[in-house]
Amino acid sequence: MSYPEFAYFIIGLSHETPLGRIIAVRAENDPKVIKEFTPQQRKIRNDYRTKMAKKKSKESVASTLEGLQKAFVAMAKDENA
């Protein structure tokens, strides 16, 4: 099965299935909801975020930082104009 086909099936999972619940916990970004997580849910989310952070390449991080630097420089120029 190709990844796009797999992703198509995953998107349709209900939050009522075990895998669907794990995906929902990993994807949650609402601080109010995260605050109510159980310790097990926090561990699932934190483990996943740590794993994904380790996968980011140095080039990707450098590119993101360069973009932020350019944005700050542009904002500083606009304020001084």
BAVO-624954 format. One line per field, with one value per residue (C-alpha): residue number from 1; x, y, z. Coordinates in steps of 0.02 Angstrom, whole numbers, padded with zeros to 5 digits. Layout:
BAVO-624954
pos = [NUM ...]
X = [X ...]
Y = [Y ...]
Z = [Z ...]
end
This chain:
BAVO-624954
pos = [1 2 3 4 5 6 7 8 9 10 11 12 13 14 15 16 17 18 19 20 21 22 23 24 25 26 27 28 29 30 31 32 33 34 35 36 37 38 39 40 41 42 43 44 45 46 47 48 49 50 51 52 53 54 55 56 57 58 59 60 61 62 63 64 65 66 67 68 69 70 71 72 73 74 75 76 77 78 79 80 81]
X = [00000 00068 00085 -00050 -00171 -00125 -00147 -00317 -00376 -00301 -00393 -00558 -00528 -00652 -00591 -00680 -00549 -00387 -00280 -00397 -00379 -00189 -00190 -00306 -00191 -00037 -00120 -00199 -00139 -00273 -00189 -00356 -00378 -00195 -00210 -00346 -00243 -00208 -00025 -00033 -00101 00036 00167 00096 00096 00268 00349 00278 00332 00507 00519 00462 00582 00728 00680 00700 00858 00989 00957 00771 00804 00934 00813 00674 00791 00850 00671 00634 00789 00736 00561 00630 00747 00602 00495 00636 00657 00469 00471 00619 00545]
Y = [00000 00171 00308 00420 00273 00237 00421 00423 00281 00357 00522 00431 00347 00385 00455 00306 00181 00154 00216 00363 00415 00408 00513 00640 00653 00675 00809 00910 01091 01171 01215 01197 01019 00974 01036 00905 00760 00610 00571 00433 00553 00679 00544 00492 00673 00715 00557 00593 00776 00727 00598 00723 00857 00736 00706 00887 00911 01041 01122 01137 01216 01335 01384 01420 01524 01621 01658 01721 01830 01909 01940 02027 02134 02184 02229 02333 02427 02463 02534 02648 02714]
Z = [00000 -00046 00084 00004 00008 00190 00236 00152 00264 00422 00393 00399 00568 00704 00870 00947 00885 00982 00837 00809 00991 00980 00821 00903 01055 00946 00840 00981 00994 01103 01270 01363 01298 01329 01508 01537 01465 01574 01611 01480 01348 01389 01368 01199 01138 01208 01140 00967 00969 01024 00885 00754 00817 00798 00617 00567 00468 00512 00343 00380 00549 00474 00336 00462 00570 00417 00370 00546 00543 00379 00447 00603 00497 00385 00536 00610 00446 00439 00616 00577 00415]
end
